[in-house]
Amino acid sequence: MTLDPIRVGIIAVHPEKGWAITAHIPALRQLAQFRISAIRYRYEIAKVRLRSMGEAHR
């Protein structure tokens, strides 16, 4: 049985520094059981960051 990935949202992600961008997001992207579905910092910065990671903005 194949399970859908767990959707993860991360709040207060700075686009250039901090634990989320340097460690948590790269680790989650390597694990098939998780999918980053939301990132929030400021709206404009979050959109740019999602695009640079190849994730769709919704």
N, CA, C and O of each residue as an XYZ file, in Angstrom:
232
protein
N       0.837     -1.173      0.000
C       0.000      0.000      0.000
C       0.887      1.244      0.000
O       1.799      1.366      0.818
N       0.616      2.151     -0.912
C       1.381      3.387     -0.999
C       0.637      4.501     -0.282
O      -0.536      4.758     -0.554
N       1.322      5.151      0.625
C       0.727      6.255      1.367
C       1.098      7.579      0.718
O       2.185      7.723      0.159
N       0.191      8.542      0.797
C       0.503      9.888      0.329
C       1.547     10.492      1.256
O       1.571     10.197      2.451
N       2.418     11.345      0.697
C       3.416     11.968      1.565
C       2.775     12.901      2.593
O       1.705     13.464      2.362
N       3.440     13.047      3.707
C       2.988     13.977      4.746
C       3.327     15.381      4.286
O       4.483     15.682      3.988
N       2.323     16.234      4.228
C       2.529     17.613      3.803
C       3.006     18.447      4.987
O       2.410     18.426      6.063
N       4.101     19.185      4.763
C       4.730     19.958      5.820
C       4.678     21.441      5.463
O       4.944     21.826      4.325
N       4.333     22.268      6.450
C       4.401     23.710      6.306
C       5.399     24.254      7.308
O       5.437     23.814      8.458
N       6.204     25.208      6.876
C       7.221     25.775      7.755
C       6.973     27.277      7.847
O       6.827     27.958      6.831
N       6.928     27.779      9.069
C       6.647     29.188      9.328
C       7.940     29.910      9.690
O       8.812     29.353     10.357
N       8.049     31.146      9.244
C       9.163     32.054      9.563
C      10.483     31.590      8.948
O      11.519     31.598      9.613
N      10.441     31.192      7.696
C      11.644     30.777      6.980
C      12.308     32.006      6.369
O      11.725     32.675      5.515
N      13.507     32.293      6.803
C      14.271     33.356      6.155
C      14.869     32.762      4.890
O      15.355     31.631      4.922
N      14.849     33.486      3.778
C      15.290     32.898      2.509
C      16.790     32.662      2.388
O      17.220     31.975      1.462
N      17.598     33.207      3.288
C      19.042     33.091      3.119
C      19.784     32.541      4.335
O      20.940     32.137      4.209
N      19.152     32.514      5.510
C      19.877     32.062      6.695
C      18.921     31.407      7.683
O      17.704     31.565      7.586
N      19.479     30.680      8.622
C      18.677     30.041      9.654
C      18.587     28.535      9.477
O      18.944     27.987      8.434
N      18.095     27.874     10.533
C      18.003     26.413     10.547
C      17.081     25.859      9.474
O      17.394     24.849      8.843
N      15.958     26.508      9.266
C      14.990     25.966      8.303
C      15.590     25.854      6.908
O      15.497     24.804      6.272
N      16.200     26.927      6.434
C      16.711     26.938      5.065
C      18.009     26.148      4.914
O      18.271     25.595      3.846
N      18.823     26.087      5.967
C      20.110     25.403      5.843
C      20.070     23.931      6.226
O      20.920     23.156      5.787
N      19.088     23.534      7.043
C      19.074     22.139      7.511
C      17.731     21.446      7.338
O      17.664     20.374      6.736
N      16.664     22.037      7.855
C      15.373     21.339      7.863
C      14.807     21.121      6.460
O      14.402     20.009      6.121
N      14.778     22.164      5.654
C      14.210     22.018      4.307
C      15.029     21.046      3.462
O      14.443     20.154      2.848
N      16.357     21.173      3.400
C      17.115     20.179      2.622
C      16.885     18.742      3.102
O      16.792     17.826      2.285
N      16.793     18.541      4.416
C      16.568     17.184      4.939
C      15.193     16.665      4.540
O      15.065     15.521      4.104
N      14.168     17.493      4.686
C      12.816     17.062      4.325
C      12.697     16.753      2.832
O      11.967     15.843      2.439
N      13.406     17.501      2.014
C      13.348     17.266      0.562
C      13.975     15.930      0.176
O      13.656     15.388     -0.882
N      14.853     15.392      1.006
C      15.495     14.111      0.731
C      14.647     12.914      1.159
O      14.941     11.777      0.791
N      13.606     13.170      1.930
C      12.780     12.080      2.460
C      11.476     11.976      1.663
O      10.679     12.913      1.637
N      11.275     10.856      1.031
C      10.110     10.665      0.163
C       8.783     10.730      0.914
O       7.750     11.014      0.307
N       8.792     10.476      2.204
C       7.529     10.461      2.944
C       7.027     11.861      3.307
O       5.944     11.998      3.875
N       7.811     12.907      2.982
C       7.398     14.280      3.272
C       7.365     15.110      2.000
O       8.143     14.884      1.072
N       6.448     16.080      1.970
C       6.392     17.046      0.876
C       6.184     18.424      1.481
O       5.217     18.650      2.208
N       7.089     19.342      1.184
C       6.937     20.715      1.670
C       5.832     21.362      0.855
O       5.954     21.525     -0.359
N       4.758     21.727      1.529
C       3.618     22.287      0.808
C       3.351     23.740      1.161
O       2.525     24.389      0.520
N       4.042     24.263      2.175
C       3.858     25.673      2.532
C       5.094     26.197      3.241
O       5.686     25.525      4.086
N       5.460     27.402      2.877
C       6.546     28.115      3.552
C       6.044     29.528      3.778
O       5.439     30.125      2.888
N       6.290     30.061      4.951
C       5.821     31.415      5.242
C       6.933     32.237      5.876
O       7.486     31.855      6.907
N       7.247     33.325      5.280
C       8.092     34.351      5.882
C       7.359     35.650      5.631
O       6.547     36.079      6.451
N       7.630     36.256      4.544
C       6.789     37.321      4.025
C       6.329     36.826      2.676
O       7.068     36.105      2.007
N       5.157     37.181      2.262
C       4.550     36.630      1.059
C       5.487     36.694     -0.148
O       5.680     35.686     -0.828
N       6.060     37.840     -0.418
C       6.894     37.996     -1.605
C       8.146     37.132     -1.528
O       8.530     36.500     -2.512
N       8.774     37.105     -0.378
C       9.985     36.312     -0.215
C       9.664     34.819     -0.270
O      10.426     34.046     -0.851
N       8.559     34.411      0.321
C       8.171     32.999      0.300
C       7.935     32.520     -1.129
O       8.350     31.415     -1.479
N       7.278     33.326     -1.960
C       7.043     32.942     -3.360
C       8.358     32.730     -4.093
O       8.521     31.739     -4.805
N       9.290     33.651     -3.923
C      10.592     33.546     -4.588
C      11.313     32.294     -4.123
O      11.893     31.573     -4.935
N      11.283     32.029     -2.822
C      11.982     30.858     -2.274
C      11.377     29.556     -2.798
O      12.110     28.642     -3.174
N      10.070     29.467     -2.825
C       9.437     28.254     -3.346
C       9.825     28.015     -4.801
O      10.138     26.889     -5.188
N       9.804     29.071     -5.601
C      10.188     28.925     -7.004
C      11.624     28.456     -7.134
O      11.915     27.596     -7.965
N      12.527     29.001     -6.334
C      13.934     28.618     -6.439
C      14.157     27.174     -6.020
O      15.141     26.561     -6.433
N      13.261     26.615     -5.206
C      13.356     25.220     -4.775
C      12.620     24.289     -5.724
O      12.645     23.073     -5.538
N      11.965     24.841     -6.739
C      11.225     24.011     -7.675
C       9.873     23.569     -7.159
O       9.287     22.630     -7.698
N       9.365     24.218     -6.135
C       8.067     23.881     -5.571
C       7.009     24.820     -6.147
O       7.309     25.966     -6.485
N       5.798     24.344     -6.258
C       4.701     25.147     -6.784
C       4.109     26.025     -5.676
O       3.939     25.587     -4.538
N       3.811     27.237     -6.027
C       3.159     28.143     -5.079
C       1.652     28.034     -5.258
O       1.154     28.105     -6.381
N       0.925     27.864     -4.163
C      -0.536     27.735     -4.240
C      -1.177     28.764     -3.388
O      -2.405     28.826     -3.314
